[in-house]
Amino acid sequence: MNVGLQFALSDPTVDALQSVSQRQLSVSISAIAQSSTPTAPLNLCLILDHSGSMSGRPMDTVRQAAHRLVDRLSLGDRLSIVAFDHKAKVLVANQPLENPALIKQQIDQLKASGGTAIDEGLRLGIEEMARGKQGSISQAFLLTDGENEHGDNQRCLKLAKVAADYNLTVNTLGFGDAWNQDILEAIADVGGGTMSYIQQPEQAVEEFGRLFSRIQSVGLTNGHLILTLPPDVRLAETKPIAQVAPDTIELSVMKEGNQSIVRLGDLMIDVPRVVLINLYLNQKTVGQAAIAHLQVRYDDPATHSVGVMSERFSVYTEYVNNFQPAPDLQVQQHVLALAKYRQTQIAENKLKQGDFSGAVTMLQTAAKTALQMGDQSGATVLQTTATRLQSGEILTEAERKKTRIVSKTTLQ
């Protein structure tokens, strides 16, 4: 398994007469499978809320969705299941998949009762995943339908960071409309996973399946993008690097000497992670110049290889006197995707502050941005939300969650 890296600048040339120029550098990273490449087994942990609010149809569909995942696992894959209400317990200890029928019987023991302590479920889930992480692709599905009423949200984020540090990925699924979107998004972002929304019980099987297909495409893990800049090029001071596909995430930058490093997490086959880097370039004389050097560090669980380094890629631009803008259309799409997310974030913050007029304006701006990038579904959701606020209506929890989801990704 190798890593694939492609890059493009928002404009390939720079005005040599301008003292400082801004450029966005788009970097696409994916795993590349080879015909002889072995496949690493999955190490899947289901962390399932079975609190009292999950009673009835919700619990039935979660059990059904878990059954389907068991059916899709291969022999040699590992599975563990943790259930939590106001406390947590191990329902299925981490083990190779050898007796699917018995595991389904254990899943059927899930009954709805009690309160909600997400952090306890996450803690136990990480412990179970860690038992089977060697030589595998470790993924957790954390599902809840409520607030962390018996737990500590900050502890959840610390645990997600611990998971990521141990190369364990945490994906979150919000069930219904009463869960905390800020916390589940943050857990998924910190844990290197993705956040999903199951609005109706009948969507559980489909959403679990969609997420499972995504983790099946993981080929390499613990990916880090290493960026080295020459002295006359610098990163933007605030939020300089963000992921824009397959979903939008603000990335934290770590400094090591003259290198800037961001954690990418899992690298998928045929589904690239696209990172957008905001650069400022000082004036230079006419001619070609290297403005960045890129490298990826990753683990290959199939071959038990750790800290593998890709080849080094150099990014060049041409400084010219007679500058004529020639924007790269694909990079522009990535810029718009990030703008849509950030505009929606500003709108949500204004809404929390009681600035309804400001929130409406930013949501309308985000809707226009979505239209510019061809995201008709996202534009419709964002404009509908803006219109309801403008007419003085109170947004439902479902509307708030849809707005957040469409800001982070393009609906299929």
C-alpha positions as MATLAB code, in Angstrom:
seq = 'MNVGLQFALSDPTVDALQSVSQRQLSVSISAIAQSSTPTAPLNLCLILDHSGSMSGRPMDTVRQAAHRLVDRLSLGDRLSIVAFDHKAKVLVANQPLENPALIKQQIDQLKASGGTAIDEGLRLGIEEMARGKQGSISQAFLLTDGENEHGDNQRCLKLAKVAADYNLTVNTLGFGDAWNQDILEAIADVGGGTMSYIQQPEQAVEEFGRLFSRIQSVGLTNGHLILTLPPDVRLAETKPIAQVAPDTIELSVMKEGNQSIVRLGDLMIDVPRVVLINLYLNQKTVGQAAIAHLQVRYDDPATHSVGVMSERFSVYTEYVNNFQPAPDLQVQQHVLALAKYRQTQIAENKLKQGDFSGAVTMLQTAAKTALQMGDQSGATVLQTTATRLQSGEILTEAERKKTRIVSKTTLQ';
ca = [
       0.000    0.000    0.000;
       1.405    3.371   -1.033;
       0.299    6.940   -0.452;
      -0.836    9.159   -3.313;
      -0.377   12.935   -3.149;
      -1.502   15.591   -5.622;
      -1.419   19.352   -5.206;
      -2.456   22.554   -6.942;
      -2.206   26.277   -6.271;
      -5.163   28.645   -6.447;
      -3.181   30.446   -9.157;
       0.029   29.001  -10.668;
       1.747   32.381  -11.141;
       2.522   35.286   -8.781;
       2.837   39.013   -9.429;
       6.539   39.847   -9.026;
       5.647   43.524   -8.537;
       3.475   42.915   -5.445;
       5.082   43.001   -1.987;
       2.979   40.139   -0.581;
       0.719   37.664   -2.407;
      -1.778   35.198   -0.972;
      -2.205   31.691   -2.386;
      -4.233   28.657   -1.347;
      -2.456   25.329   -1.763;
      -4.764   22.336   -2.175;
      -3.263   18.953   -1.235;
      -5.092   15.679   -1.947;
      -3.906   12.572   -0.071;
      -5.146    8.989   -0.421;
      -4.017    5.386   -0.075;
      -3.132    3.550   -3.278;
      -3.722   -0.197   -3.298;
      -1.455   -2.529   -5.244;
      -2.506   -5.900   -6.612;
      -0.266   -7.773   -4.181;
      -1.116   -5.585   -1.196;
      -2.475   -7.506    1.808;
      -5.559   -6.111    3.510;
      -5.446   -5.288    7.205;
      -8.355   -6.631    9.275;
     -10.871   -4.275   10.837;
     -10.983   -3.781   14.589;
     -14.488   -2.385   15.104;
     -15.975   -1.231   18.391;
     -19.648   -0.304   18.681;
     -20.316    2.074   21.597;
     -24.088    2.136   21.894;
     -26.401    4.304   23.980;
     -29.178    2.172   25.522;
     -30.591    4.823   27.853;
     -34.328    5.000   28.531;
     -34.956    7.459   25.680;
     -33.846    4.768   23.199;
     -36.842    2.608   24.145;
     -39.001    1.092   21.403;
     -38.335    1.650   17.716;
     -34.934    3.383   18.200;
     -33.483    0.437   20.158;
     -34.974   -2.065   17.707;
     -33.364   -0.372   14.706;
     -29.982   -0.007   16.428;
     -29.978   -3.743   17.172;
     -30.907   -4.399   13.541;
     -28.145   -2.084   12.290;
     -25.613   -3.818   14.564;
     -26.726   -7.205   13.174;
     -26.081   -5.954    9.639;
     -22.578   -4.831   10.580;
     -21.823   -8.266   12.015;
     -22.928   -9.755    8.678;
     -20.559   -7.440    6.778;
     -17.487   -8.213    8.872;
     -15.060  -10.786    7.498;
     -13.543  -13.698    9.334;
     -10.382  -12.360   10.940;
     -11.917   -8.954   11.648;
     -12.298   -8.081   15.314;
     -15.374   -6.771   17.102;
     -16.195   -5.377   20.516;
     -19.424   -3.832   21.762;
     -19.849   -1.457   24.697;
     -23.277   -0.370   25.945;
     -23.863    2.662   28.131;
     -26.670    4.390   29.984;
     -25.610    6.326   33.120;
     -22.819    3.770   33.415;
     -21.057    1.559   30.864;
     -20.506   -2.168   30.400;
     -18.762   -4.433   27.911;
     -21.413   -6.385   26.024;
     -18.972   -8.172   23.696;
     -15.289   -8.235   24.650;
     -12.776   -7.577   21.871;
     -12.446  -10.790   19.863;
     -11.957  -12.140   16.342;
     -15.227  -12.710   14.519;
     -15.740  -16.468   14.763;
     -19.331  -16.955   15.913;
     -21.582  -14.234   14.405;
     -24.777  -15.926   15.636;
     -23.620  -15.761   19.268;
     -22.658  -12.104   18.932;
     -26.116  -11.312   17.541;
     -27.657  -13.003   20.560;
     -25.580  -10.746   22.813;
     -26.681   -7.683   20.812;
     -30.315   -8.732   21.330;
     -29.772   -8.439   25.097;
     -29.629   -4.642   24.748;
     -32.564   -3.101   26.602;
     -33.304    0.607   26.994;
     -33.053    2.046   30.523;
     -31.260    4.647   32.613;
     -29.589    7.971   31.805;
     -26.631    8.910   29.583;
     -22.884    8.952   30.342;
     -21.122    9.173   26.978;
     -17.640    9.518   28.439;
     -17.927    6.235   30.347;
     -18.969    4.440   27.169;
     -16.125    6.054   25.242;
     -13.593    5.136   27.922;
     -14.561    1.464   27.883;
     -14.744    1.447   24.093;
     -11.191    2.775   23.781;
      -9.972    0.108   26.212;
     -11.620   -2.642   24.154;
     -10.353   -1.271   20.822;
      -6.824   -1.032   22.201;
      -6.813   -4.785   22.859;
      -7.067   -5.522   19.147;
      -5.235   -2.576   17.552;
      -2.032   -4.411   16.552;
      -1.926   -4.868   12.781;
      -5.524   -3.731   12.294;
      -7.607   -0.721   11.287;
      -9.277    0.371   14.525;
     -12.600    2.200   14.328;
     -15.295    3.054   16.871;
     -18.929    3.920   16.133;
     -20.232    5.994   19.048;
     -24.026    6.351   18.940;
     -26.149    8.429   21.286;
     -29.542   10.105   21.234;
     -29.061   12.534   24.109;
     -27.004   14.950   26.149;
     -24.175   13.672   28.342;
     -26.291   14.284   31.458;
     -24.360   11.926   33.758;
     -20.951   12.594   32.239;
     -18.340   15.244   31.460;
     -18.112   16.640   27.921;
     -14.537   17.829   28.379;
     -13.577   14.319   29.423;
     -15.111   13.072   26.158;
     -12.780   15.339   24.180;
      -9.745   14.253   26.211;
     -10.648   10.612   25.584;
     -11.073   11.271   21.846;
      -7.576   12.824   21.843;
      -6.206    9.759   23.655;
      -7.842    7.528   21.033;
      -6.299    9.512   18.159;
      -2.872    9.438   19.837;
      -3.140    5.624   19.968;
      -4.225    5.480   16.300;
      -7.836    4.608   17.183;
     -10.500    6.441   15.152;
     -13.769    7.593   16.735;
     -16.835    8.210   14.540;
     -20.025    9.634   16.055;
     -23.667    9.068   15.195;
     -26.383   11.323   16.582;
     -29.750    9.564   16.829;
     -32.940   11.648   16.812;
     -32.827   15.359   17.625;
     -31.850   15.667   21.307;
     -28.078   15.027   21.052;
     -25.459   17.757   21.380;
     -24.108   18.518   17.899;
     -21.212   20.599   19.227;
     -19.894   17.742   21.356;
     -20.415   14.940   18.817;
     -18.767   17.020   16.078;
     -15.832   17.827   18.358;
     -15.406   14.172   19.398;
     -15.369   13.085   15.741;
     -12.996   15.890   14.696;
     -10.560   15.245   17.547;
     -10.922   11.467   17.156;
     -10.134   11.582   13.435;
     -13.561   10.305   12.402;
     -16.760   11.695   10.951;
     -20.125   12.751   12.403;
     -23.399   11.268   11.100;
     -27.026   12.192   11.730;
     -29.764    9.572   12.067;
     -32.916   11.660   12.158;
     -35.437    8.808   11.956;
     -35.062    5.268   13.369;
     -35.530    3.691    9.933;
     -32.357    5.469    8.746;
     -30.136    3.649   11.260;
     -29.333    0.623    9.101;
     -28.501    2.786    6.073;
     -26.330    5.229    8.038;
     -24.424    2.469    9.840;
     -23.889    0.821    6.453;
     -22.661    4.041    4.827;
     -20.174    4.610    7.619;
     -19.034    0.977    7.475;
     -18.374    1.296    3.721;
     -16.235    4.335    4.473;
     -14.054    2.532    7.011;
     -13.721   -0.460    4.675;
     -11.943    1.853    2.233;
      -9.222    2.736    4.780;
      -5.837    1.496    3.555;
      -3.345    3.414    5.691;
      -3.611    4.932    9.154;
      -2.099    7.648   11.344;
      -1.373    9.904    8.369;
       0.407   13.218    8.952;
       1.076   15.914    6.373;
       4.502   17.533    6.853;
       4.890   21.018    5.350;
       8.232   22.779    5.037;
       8.287   26.419    3.898;
      11.224   28.600    2.778;
      11.935   31.779    4.798;
      10.017   34.033    2.373;
       6.756   32.043    2.636;
       4.556   31.860    5.741;
       1.292   30.345    6.890;
      -1.708   32.543    7.644;
      -1.723   33.502   11.317;
      -5.211   32.150   12.115;
      -6.724   28.870   10.926;
      -4.033   28.338    8.273;
      -4.863   24.711    7.397;
      -8.222   22.953    7.084;
      -9.529   19.724    5.631;
     -12.232   20.393    3.025;
     -13.056   16.859    1.801;
     -14.624   14.416    2.394;
     -15.865   16.746    5.138;
     -14.666   20.074    6.506;
     -12.558   20.153    9.667;
     -10.315   22.872   11.087;
      -6.905   21.229   11.618;
      -4.467   21.968   14.428;
      -0.917   22.733   13.308;
       2.029   21.306   15.250;
       5.454   22.902   14.866;
       8.635   20.817   14.805;
      11.639   22.980   13.954;
      10.934   24.539   10.544;
       8.187   22.002    9.781;
       4.429   22.437   10.195;
       2.599   19.144   10.753;
      -1.119   18.320   10.683;
      -2.648   14.978   11.576;
      -4.799   13.503    8.807;
      -5.651   10.174   10.455;
      -6.910    7.361    8.238;
      -6.114    7.487    4.524;
      -8.742    5.931    2.275;
      -8.463    4.243   -1.097;
     -10.094    6.286   -3.888;
     -11.561    8.764   -1.348;
      -8.893   11.445   -0.872;
      -8.552   13.735    2.084;
      -8.197   17.235    0.676;
      -6.371   19.822    2.748;
      -6.348   23.558    2.003;
      -3.303   25.561    3.113;
      -3.404   29.375    3.260;
      -0.003   30.839    2.321;
       1.504   34.319    2.098;
       4.397   34.778   -0.337;
       6.908   37.626   -0.147;
       7.949   39.488   -3.273;
      10.643   37.825   -5.392;
      12.403   38.468   -8.681;
      10.982   37.072  -11.902;
      11.420   33.318  -12.326;
      10.485   29.972  -10.871;
      10.645   29.436   -7.109;
       9.862   26.597   -4.701;
       7.302   27.809   -2.163;
       6.608   24.589   -0.212;
       7.777   21.020    0.283;
       5.287   18.270    1.169;
       5.690   14.827    2.673;
       3.328   12.325    4.299;
       4.141   10.119    7.279;
       1.849    7.128    7.832;
       1.416    3.612    9.226;
       0.614    0.542    7.116;
      -1.175   -1.898    9.465;
      -1.219   -4.693    6.870;
       2.579   -4.896    6.892;
       3.009   -3.717   10.519;
       4.989   -0.714    9.205;
       5.053    2.389   11.400;
       6.193    5.915   10.551;
       6.663    5.295    6.832;
       7.705    8.427    4.917;
       6.443    9.183    1.420;
       8.615   10.766   -1.225;
       9.100   14.519   -0.900;
       7.108   16.774   -3.234;
       8.145   20.333   -4.053;
       5.587   23.007   -4.990;
       6.772   25.598   -7.479;
       5.284   28.854   -8.690;
       6.329   31.330  -11.363;
       6.904   34.982  -10.467;
       6.008   37.195  -13.455;
       5.923   40.918  -14.278;
       2.831   40.932  -16.488;
       0.597   39.009  -14.089;
      -2.772   37.830  -15.406;
      -5.011   35.919  -12.931;
      -5.611   32.298  -13.932;
      -7.486   30.750  -10.992;
      -7.552   26.970  -10.669;
     -11.241   25.989  -10.716;
     -10.851   22.898   -8.531;
      -8.953   24.802   -5.853;
     -11.648   27.463   -6.023;
     -14.226   24.757   -5.211;
     -12.225   23.840   -2.123;
     -11.997   27.506   -1.081;
     -15.783   27.795   -1.401;
     -16.340   24.613    0.658;
     -14.283   26.067    3.506;
     -16.033   29.433    3.188;
     -19.452   27.739    3.423;
     -18.438   26.004    6.654;
     -16.931   29.109    8.248;
     -19.855   31.331    7.239;
     -22.275   28.863    8.836;
     -20.128   28.767   11.985;
     -20.289   32.567   12.220;
     -24.079   32.413   11.745;
     -24.437   29.860   14.556;
     -22.332   32.004   16.889;
     -24.421   35.089   16.106;
     -27.563   33.075   16.788;
     -26.221   32.046   20.208;
     -25.512   35.723   20.946;
     -29.073   36.693   20.027;
     -28.025   38.517   16.844;
     -30.769   37.092   14.616;
     -30.249   39.647   11.848;
     -26.531   38.875   11.681;
     -27.244   35.133   11.669;
     -29.698   35.511    8.782;
     -27.192   37.521    6.738;
     -24.418   34.948    7.218;
     -26.726   32.011    6.439;
     -27.830   33.726    3.234;
     -24.165   34.265    2.366;
     -23.430   30.580    3.055;
     -26.381   29.584    0.843;
     -24.982   31.691   -2.013;
     -21.568   30.104   -1.492;
     -23.140   26.648   -1.674;
     -24.837   27.609   -4.957;
     -21.524   28.850   -6.354;
     -19.976   25.430   -5.740;
     -22.981   23.590   -7.201;
     -24.216   22.311   -3.833;
     -27.945   22.763   -4.468;
     -29.056   20.628   -1.500;
     -26.851   22.541    0.910;
     -28.024   25.875   -0.489;
     -31.663   24.872   -0.010;
     -31.140   23.879    3.634;
     -29.131   27.014    4.452;
     -31.582   29.379    2.717;
     -34.581   27.676    4.358;
     -32.954   28.099    7.767;
     -32.269   31.788    7.031;
     -35.855   32.360    5.849;
     -37.357   30.778    8.973;
     -35.161   32.914   11.231;
     -36.005   36.024    9.244;
     -39.728   35.385    9.725;
     -39.230   35.140   13.489;
     -39.637   31.379   13.770;
     -37.694   29.263   16.259;
     -35.486   26.651   14.627;
     -36.174   23.044   15.545;
     -33.300   20.849   16.707;
     -33.602   18.900   13.446;
     -33.134   22.104   11.429;
     -30.094   23.099   13.466;
     -28.516   19.699   12.914;
     -29.222   19.629    9.176;
     -27.673   23.086    8.902;
     -24.509   21.881   10.653;
     -24.252   18.739    8.509;
     -24.634   20.563    5.174;
     -22.031   23.104    6.238;
     -19.433   20.341    6.677;
     -20.025   18.305    3.534;
     -21.889   18.128    0.231;
     -25.002   15.968    0.475;
     -25.187   13.117   -2.020;
];
